[in-house]
Amino acid sequence: MNGHFHCSSCNADHGSRIDFHQCPQCSSPLSFTLDPPATFPRSHIETRPPGMWRYAEALPVFPSPVSLGESSTPLVPFQCGDFQGLAKCEYALPSGSYKDRGSALLMSYLLENGVPEAVEDSSGNAGASLAAYAARADIRLKVFCPASASAGKLLQIRLYNAELVRVEGPRPRATEALLEYVEKTGASYASHLWHPLFIEGVKTAAFEIVEQLAWTAPDAVLCPVGAGSILLGLHRGFAELLAAGSIDRLPRLVAVQAQNVSPVHAAYRAGAATVAPAIDAPPTRAEGIALPGPIRDREVLQAIAASSGSVIAVTEEEIADGVRQFGRAGFCVEPTSAVVWHGLRRFREEASLASNARVVTILSGHGLKATQAIGEML
């Protein structure tokens, strides 16, 4: 493969193939570096079919990429009060969430390396996405999920013939159960939180945004943040575009969290270099970002700082209103995605944006995954 894995902390080099989910030397998350660096030859890119694979010079090369026909997702103007935002409709991907970008790349890697079976833990969307791509790659998958996860997401996992393990208790308990299973069996952990190739796939959203804006950077991008994979993927993508000379600046990256579970927001406001995990946090409608803290907490805070970004926390009432407001604008999004509606309103207030500023909001998952919750909000 045209790249190598290395530790994000101690920088130990682990070559082009790994069979572990964290650095054996210091237990930190791993990073991936592309060899040679990413380039963006527009004359070639623009002749290729729409979708993440059109940016071939900025992606790892696989002999048999695993794909479900994922196309470029729409970038749609919408009115938020007196301001026009741009909605990046990631729910238009095959399994209904942005996670398909990372799943396509991660399953391509597992297929290339002959992995017959893998395990994953998820609040729902990642499990559904990885299950879809595992089915495509003919890789057996076991998914550990909170028993309280949205029924639509759990149904998707079963539909794709993955083995679903429901775990009672809060989201971290699913991870604990998975790690116990991995320790006992030695199963391959296809983690969307730990594996750096997942972020490599998510970065293609940044490439699409820039191409959709005639190869210019937006002023800012807002996204839901729990583990931070969207934000980290965007930062990596925009940084590669900047290094290649395809854009002239980084857009501001704005993380939006649910106030009930907002450890990144607390760390940002405190000026901390790491994120203290949220303890005994109350439940939130935004189940996809209800994590005590990101595994890559330093990287998340560094990406926000490097882009002169910000972190915003929204209330449960604002999340419900965001679902309704997006619906009235023609978008069907799950509560996790809806945090960006009032996130945009708050960001406008604190950033004093020009009326013609180009601000992208990431709509991460389809509302049909959470019909019961949305019905209660209506």
Buried (B, 14 or more C-beta within 10 A) or exposed (E): BEBBBBBBBEEBEBEEEBEEBBBEEEEBBBBBEBEEEBBBEEEEBEEEEEBBBBBBBBBBEBEEBBBBEBBBBBBBEBEBEEBBBBBBBBBBBBBBBBBBBBBBBBBBBBBBEEBEBBBBBBBBBBBBBBBBBBBBBEBBBBBBBBEBBBBBBBEBBEEBEBBBBBBEEBBBBBBEBBBEBBEEEEBBBBBBBBBBBBBBBBBBBBBBBBBBBEEBBBBBBBBBBBBBBBBBBBBBBBBBBBEBEBBEEBBBBBBBBBBBBBBBBBBBEEEBEEBEEBEEBEEBBBBBBBBBBBBBBBBBBBBBEEBEBBBBBBBBEBBBBBBBBBBEBEBBBBBBBBBBBBBBBBBBEEBEBEEEBBBBBBBBBBBBBBBEBBEEBE
